[in-house]
């Protein structure tokens, strides 16, 4: 297995099964690692050109908890981008101020571009509708922690499957683990054809449908996503699909489901998951958000060479 | 003596064995309308391997590697002959390279390569049928999605 030291974390496609399991095992170990100084003297540049709560703060929490420090900005208006500076110029400059860069940007491929021009390692914290690999690591971590395994489970992806980068990344990662996948979405928000083709080439059994009815009893995990208003160029198109799914405690009690079904969501939610669900044993999304810290601690420590 | 459907040129390049339907596309990407010397284009010529083929003869010009790569994307079966004094001095089949830079644009409007003045870069996943993956946004495209720069 290739070393993680100084490695860019850009796309889930760059990780094989052995590497994914290595990250998950070390993340478990990192759960108990708080208030240490294994990253003392190391500096993270947190560059968020798009809003974020969970990803940005969990990276900053992880860095601080391991004794490192953080610089950066949480919106492009606070950077020289507002003066017209290109992304590659910004990255080349910040590269000299830090030991590692975490980047979120609205353009797809921006993290790859940053990694090409930076000398320090770059971690992709989301590039448009493309990839969000660290979210995928924590999604896998949560599934394994709550289901006990990643092997041979059946997962239903629900909501915006067209623009949902977390869905694309997670589906690809789960393709290493003999997962059967159901893609549940309105017809205008179906999984991109190239993603489906890639999954089928990887021998994944994929099904597409517009409703959970009839398939709910087969699912071990529902991965629910928000329909993202900000990804729609035409507001009329957004209104057509707004609120099309609304999972609630009552709805799940009416549907036939497995007793140990787990519901994940990368959050934030809007109206696709009712708060009544929060009190059920199905809901693991707040644990999932919390798992961002140990997983990101593991990644920062591995990439900066503090753990092997 | 061989009866030629398209006249011979004294010096220059001959692109042969183009799938007939792709002939005008190849002509377009080679910008032949800007050439000052003779250019001959033939279509629907008989071919044993292709059924019907196209041929382009460009007088006075030796086509370069970048142009050969472009041709390979549109006409993967094409051959190139370099002509000097009516003789073929070099003959080769076009070949799709492993990486294609500055020829095909990523078709994804949200790709960073379409916003930051970057030279497009694509990795070849499959050569026949051709399938390319954007180096930046990872989107996969086939020949129907190609936008030439």
Interface residues (C-beta under 8 A of the other chain):
Chain A: X11 X13 X86 X87 X88 X105 X106 X107 X108 X109 X110 X112 X113 X127 X128 X129 X130 X131 X194 X197 X198
Chain B: X106 X108 X110 X111 X112 X113 X115 X116 X117 X118 X134 X135 X136 X137 X138 X139 X140
